[in-house]
Amino acid sequence: MTSSEASGAAETAGSRTTCTAPSPGDGPAPSGERTVFLLAHTGRPAAVRSAELVVQGLLRSGIGVRVLAEEAADLPLPASVVRVESEQCAAEGCELLVVLGGDGTLLRGADFARTSGVPMLGVNLGRVGFLAEAERDDLDKVVDRVVTRSYEVEERMTIDVLVRNNGSVAHTDWALNEASVEKAARERMLEVVTEVDGRPVSRFGGDGVVCATPTGSTAYAFSAGGPVVWPEVEALLMVPISAHALFAKPLVTSPDSVLAVEVQPKTPHGVLWCDGRRSVELPAGARVEVRRGATPVRLARLHHASFTDRLVAKFALPVAGWRGAPQ
């Protein structure tokens, strides 16, 4: 791949769209310049109630709230809440994106956060919620921290994904957690050759390959047997899925490496999934290239707890008997 093609792929994967103007519900938006974009899993009663409490707390403090028009009908919202269409840049102009839901909703919020550059603050209403910063019981604290701007912002590495068919670029995408090349048919293995920095690594048949970021190391890559990578470590992961091979170990590469997975010509077609949300069919002979993303996702943090403590809490790891270093 030439440098100009790589630049074009990154630009396509990180391109922005033009938004339509937001419009208030049945009345004017609250006065003041501060606005928070709220995204919720409206299919969950807990998320609907949580959204109501967050909206009330923000409006009382003079902070405007923006929501997606498609979600507004399912939420008990005052007329002053601004409705916008579900476009990638719907969060532009907001100071924060608050997401209420599980990992799927948080990954949906990451689409808006990445395009707009707005930090995302996740409130976990699901099961694990590694991307979330708070739990449902912390809603009052979340609102207080937003009002007083008592949070820090960190950047999380993303990946840009490019698919080639017959040498031509057929599709571009991105992911915060992972891009997975998977078999499309349960009864047949997917034959692939993996590559790092332009050199072949291994050929095997199996269920596929996961290419992940450190953020995604606790998601699909972890389930496939990959290592947990601390988020401040800059690296890319390549993890085979149920590979039928003697050497099919997880690999951790430089963040500047280019990973590639080639679907072999005489194998059934596969499918590419980005963050488990967007998919595209991979015909036999397709090539998937993964590199460090041009645009990171910004996450708002309320706590200074180490990632180790977060790991122990999220996975309920047994630590009884730990004594620590002598004082």
N, C-alpha and C positions, 0 to 999 in steps of 0.2 A: 504494500500500500504506500503510495507517495505521500509526502508531507502535505501537499495541497488537498488530497483526498481526505486525509485524517482531519485536517482543519475544517473542511466542508462538512464532514460527518458530525464533528463536535458542534459546529454551528447549527446544523439541522436539529440535532438532539436537544440543544439548549435554546432554540429559537423562541421568541415570544409572539403572542398574538395580540391583536388590538381588541380591547374590551369595549363593550357598550357601556354607556353611562349608567351608574346605579340610580335607582329610584326609590323613594320612601314608600312605605305601605299606604296608609291612608292619611298621613300627616307629615309634618316636617321632621327632619332628623334633629337630635339634640344639638344645642349650640356647643361650640368648641371644636377643636381640631383633632382631638384624639379619637381614634376609631379602632375597634377590635373586630376582626373577622371570626365568626363562630361557625364551626362545622360539627355536626352531630350525627350519630347513627339513629335516625328517627324511627327505625324499626324496633328499637328497644325502649320500653317505657322508662327505664332508669335514665337513659340518655335524654329523653324528652323532659323529664322532671329536672335533671341536672342543668339542661340548657335554660330552662325557665329561671332557675335560681341564679345562674351566672348572668343572664341578661338583666334581671332585676338589680343585682348588685352593681353591675357596671353602669346602668342608667342612673341609679341613685348617686353615683359618683361623678356624673356628668360626662361619661365616656360613651360615645356612639357605638352602636353594634350593627354589623353587616352580616347578613346570612344569604344563603342561596335561595332563590325564588322557589326552586323545586322542593326545598325542605320547609319553607315558611308555612305551608298549609298544614303541616303535621306538628307545628310548634305553637304553643300559646304565647304569641308575641304581641307586644304593644304596637300601635300604629307607627311609632317613631323609629322602629327598627327598619333599616334600609335593606331592600331586597335586590340581589344582583343575579344575573344569569350565570349558569355553570360554565364559565370559561376559565382557562388556565390562569389568566391574570386577574381573576375576580378579587384577589386579596390586595392588589396594588393600592398603595396609599394608606394602608393600615399599619399600625405599629406592631401588631401581634396577631397571630393566628392561633386561636384556642380550639383544640379538637377534643371532642367527647366521644369515646367509643373504645373499641378494641384495636388490635394491630392492623386490621384491614382498613378501618376508618382513618387511623394515623397515617397509613401509607397513601391513602387518598388525599389526605391533607398535605402530604409531602409534595404532591404534584403542584398544588397552589403555592406552597412555601418556596419551592425551587424556582418557579417561574417568576414570582414577584420579589424574591429576596427577603420576604417577611419571616421573622423567626416563628417557629411553631412550638406551642406549649401543649403537650398531650396530657389528658386526664383519663386514666385507664378505667374503662368499664367492662373490660374483657377478662381474660384468664391470666395471661403472662404480662403482656404490655411492656416489653423492654424499651420501646421508644417513649413511653409515657413518663412524665415527671411527677405526677401526682395521682392519688387514688380518689374515688368518689367522696370519701369522708373528708377530704381536704378542700372541698369546694370553697368554703369561706376563706381559707388561707390563700387559695389561688386567686380569688377576686382581690383580696387585699394586696397581694404581691403585684398583680397587674396594675392596680390603681397607683401604687407607690413606686412602680417600676423597679421593684426589688427582685430582679432576676438577672442572670448572666446569659450571654449568648455564645454558643460554640458552633463551629462548623463541622459537619459530617461529610466525609468523602462519598462521592457517588461514582457510578460507572456509566460510560457511554457505550452503546451496543450498536454494532453494524452487522447487517446480514448481506452476504453476497450470493447471487445465483449466476452461474456461468461467468463469473468474473465481474459482473456488474452489481452495483449497490442496489439492493431490492428493498431494504427497510432500515430505518434507524430508530433507536429508542434509548431509554436510560433506565437506571434503577438505583434506589437507595440501599436495598438489601442485597438482591442478587438477580442475575440472569441465568435461567436454567434451560439447558437443552435436554429435552425429554422425548422418550418414545411416545408415539401417538396410539399405538395398538398394544394392548396388554399381552397378547400372545406371542409377540415377536420382540427380540432384543434389538436395540439400536446400535449399529456399528459406527464407531467414531474414532478419529485420530485427534489427540490433543497436541497443542503446540504452545510454546512459550518463547516470545521474542524471535519469532521466525524460524525456530527449530523444532522438529517433531519430538514429542516426549514418549507417547505410548498409544498403541491401538488396542481397543478392546470392545467387547459387546456388553451391554448392560441396560440399565434404565435411563442413563443419561449422565450429564455433568452439570454441576453448579459452579458458577463463577460469582464470587461474593466479595463484598466490602467487609471491613472489620465490624461495621454496624450489623451487617447481615450474618456475621459468624455465629450469632445465637439464634438464627432463624432456620431456614431450610438446610443450609450448609451444616449446621450443628446436628440436625436430624439425620443427615447423610453420613455422619461420622467425622466431620471436620473439627478443627480446633477452635476454641474460643479465643478471639483476638481482642485485646483491649482497644477501645475506640480511638485512643490517642496514638496507637501504632498505625503508621501508614503502610498499607500492604494490600495485595490482591490475593484471593484464595481461589483455588481450583479443586473441587471435590467431586470425585466420581460417585455415581449413584448405583449401588448394587452391581458393581462391575464384575464380570466373569473373567478375571485375569489375575496373574501372579503379582504383577506390579500395578496397583491402582490406588496408590496412597494419596491423601490430601496434600496439596502443594501450597506453600506460602511464598509469594514472589514479591519483587520490588513493586512499589506503587506506580513506577514508570514502565513496568512491563506491559506487553500486549499479549493477552491470552487469546487463543483461537481454538475452536472446536469444529472439525470438519465431519459432516455426515457423509458416510461412504456411499459411492454410487449405487451399489447393489444391495442397499438396505431399505427397509420400509421408511417412509417419510417420518420426520419428527415434528416437534413443536417447540418454539421458543416462548418462554414465559418471563416477563419482567416484573419482579416483585409480586408474582402470583396474580397480577391484575390485568395485564395486557399480553396478548398472545398473537403469534403469527406462525403459520405453517412453514415447515422447513422441508422442501423436497429433497430427495436423494441427491447428494453432491453439493448441498448448501454449505456455506462456511459462515460461522458466527465469530466475530472479533469483539473483544471486550478490552477496554482501556479506562484509565482514570477519567472520571467525568470532568468536563470543563466547568461545571457549575455545581457547587456544594449545596447541601441543605442546611439551613441554620436552625438550631434547636435552642429554645429558651430553657434554662436550668434554674430551679429554685433551691436545690440542695448542693452541698459540697461533699456529699458522701462519695466515697471511692467506688469505682466500678466493681471492685471485689465485693463490697457490701451489697451492691445492687444485684450482683450475680447470685450471691448466697440467698438473698431475700426472694428473688424472682423464681429460682429453682428450688427453694426450700431445702438447701443443702445442709446436711448434718454437720455441725461444728462443735457439738458438745465435747468437752474435754480440752478444748484449746486453752492454752495458758499464756501465750504471747511471749514476747521477748522480756527478759528480766529487766526490771527498772534499775 
